[in-house]
Structures are given as structure tokens and as C-alpha cells.
Amino acid sequence: MSVGLVIGKFLPPHRGHSYLIETACAGADRVVVVVCARPDDPIPAEVRADMLRELHPRATVVVTPDDIPDDRGEVTSRAWAARTVELLGGAGPDVVFSSEEYGPRYAGFMGARHVSVDPQRRRFPVSGTAVRTDPWAGARFLAPVVRAWYVRRICVLGAESTGTTTLARDLAGHYGCAWVPEYGRTFCARRLARAATIDWRTEDFVHIARRQQADEDAAARRGGRLLVCDTDALATSVWHERYLGAGSPEVARLAAARSYALYLLTGDDIPFVQDGTRDGEHVRAWMTGRFRQALRARAEPWIEVRGSRDDRLAAATARIDRLLARPTGGR
């Protein structure tokens, strides 16, 4: 069985990388893709590795620290060759596929054949540097799973009957972008259709948080550079406190693993509207304060929007426009 090898940062994976890996898969029985990782990489290495695993299920994707000094010619190539042999369990690959000048030298130190794949980038004129500078200028070279990383996600959250869904819809209409409805509302409607009340359990909130994130991720793959999210796992964690009296470590973990370009907290300065299912008027002020506390503890920027519907939309769009003025995105 022949072993092919592809190595790189894949920061981010783009169509040129996929062409390289596809060529390797066509030319070797088994292909190992090595993702080089630095702590300050704008996309974590494991995220890139998961992207590549999804895009190229035939390949074996591994991550290794990018801790070998660059630009030292043979010294660097020899060190990477030794690292690669170690990653492969003590035996070098049969063939190395690359588009880089160092490829033949690196392959030679492992006794491997080298195959040069589109070194001039004529087939796919794209580079990781160009994508990182302006992801949407080269979006045609990015698979949906990669484009989704660069989508700026705006999360709208707030206490019951504070206008979160109204603001989410207004923002989607203003920008002509997709928005993700609140799954918890659908969950409650289904449960209340079967019984007069809901006997809340922690697993219900875990399910809601996971489904909300799955819906969000699916929408990010389908849409453009901006996505509006009506609530998130952080909001679900506060709802867990509201109904069960304490936080859920599992929901908190889901919330901590997700980040947003901006949070918009809807204030409780508008009248409470009863839609037949709401029961939280008496805790609106507490929940709004709890949301402020939770948002202050996170790294993402956030603002609280208050006033009329038009006032809230104006405050939100002013802040989002500043985000969109910067070309790069990502979480």
C-alpha cells in the first residue's frame, strides 16, 4: 500500500488545497494530511483539521505543532522530515504531494518521491494569505464549511417579550441576510400542544442549545457574510437558571465554545405582550440584569438596545456597519 503525504497550514483550507489533496488521493492508496499548528493561528488547527476531514473523508488528517524555525533551507526541511517520519510511526511516505519549492528537498530527506501539483497556482489562483486578508473576495474558492467560519454572526438575546425576534427580523430585512429563528420557541410550542405545562429538565435545555447551534451552523453555510441569530446557548443557560434555579455545566460549555461578532441585548423598557404562552413578566428585570452580567463576563463586544423599534434598529445597524467596514471576519 503506497502512502502519500500532504503538509501545510491550510489557513484556511481552500480549493487549491483540495485539489492538492484530491491529486494525492488519486495517486496513493493512503493519504496523510499534516496540519501545522501555532497557538496564535486565527483559525485553530483542530478546526481546520475537522474542515479537511469533512471535505476529504478518505484522507487521514493529523495535527502537529508548527514549532520548527522557518527559512533555514535544508535545516528546516530535514527537521520537518524527521517530524513527519515520527508522525507516520517511524516510516516515511512513499510520495509527497506539494506546490512549494521546498517539496523536493523535504521529500528527499524521507527517501520519498515528490509530485509537484500546480506550483504556479494557475488552476486555482488563490492563497491562504489572500483569503485571510479578504475572505469574501475569494469566497468562490472556499467550501461552505470554510466560508461559514468567516460569516459574521450577530446574536440577539433578551428576556421574554423584549423584542428579540422583531429585531432579528428587522436586521435580516435591513441587510438582506439570513436569520436563525429561536428553536426554543418551537420546542415550547410542541410541548405545550401535548400538555398544559412543561416539566423542564436539564436535558431539554441541552437539546435546545445544541439544536440552536446546529441550525445556526447550517444557515452560516448557506448564507453570505452576515448572519443574524435570534438567541444562542448563552441565552439558553440563563433560561435554565430561570426555570431550574441554577446553571447547567453542559449548556455553559456549549455557550463557551461559541463566539459572535456582536451581541445585541434587547432592553426591558417596552410593554410586556402576552401571546398566550408567556409566563415571565415578573422576572423580566431579573433576566435582563442576568444577561448584562453574563455578557460582561465574555470577550465579545455587546450593546444594549432600548427605545422604539426604529431606535433599536438604528442603534444595532450603526454598530454592525462598523463591523462590516472591516474586511476580515471569523469567530
HELIX and SHEET records of a PDB file:
HELIX    1   1 ARG A   15  GLY A   27  1                                  13    
HELIX    2   2 ALA A   45  LEU A   55  1                                  11    
HELIX    3   3 GLU A   74  LEU A   87  1                                  14    
HELIX    4   4 GLY A  103  GLY A  108  1                                   6    
HELIX    5   5 GLY A  128  THR A  133  1                                   6    
HELIX    6   6 ALA A  139  PHE A  141  5                                   3    
HELIX    7   7 PRO A  144  TYR A  150  1                                   7    
HELIX    8   8 THR A  164  TYR A  175  1                                  12    
HELIX    9   9 TYR A  183  ARG A  194  1                                  12    
HELIX   10  10 THR A  202  ARG A  222  1                                  21    
HELIX   11  11 ALA A  233  LEU A  244  1                                  12    
HELIX   12  12 PRO A  249  ALA A  256  1                                   8    
HELIX   13  13 GLU A  281  VAL A  283  5                                   3    
HELIX   14  14 ARG A  284  ARG A  296  1                                  13    
HELIX   15  15 ARG A  309  LEU A  324  1                                  16    
SHEET    1   A 5 THR A  60  PRO A  65  0                                        
SHEET    2   A 5 ARG A  30  ALA A  37  1                                        
SHEET    3   A 5 VAL A   3  GLY A   8  1                                        
SHEET    4   A 5 VAL A  95  SER A  98  1                                        
SHEET    5   A 5 ARG A 113  SER A 116  1                                        
SHEET    1   B 5 ALA A 178  VAL A 180  0                                        
SHEET    2   B 5 LEU A 226  ASP A 230  1                                        
SHEET    3   B 5 ARG A 152  GLY A 158  1                                        
SHEET    4   B 5 LEU A 262  THR A 266  1                                        
SHEET    5   B 5 TRP A 302  VAL A 305  1                                        
END                                                                             
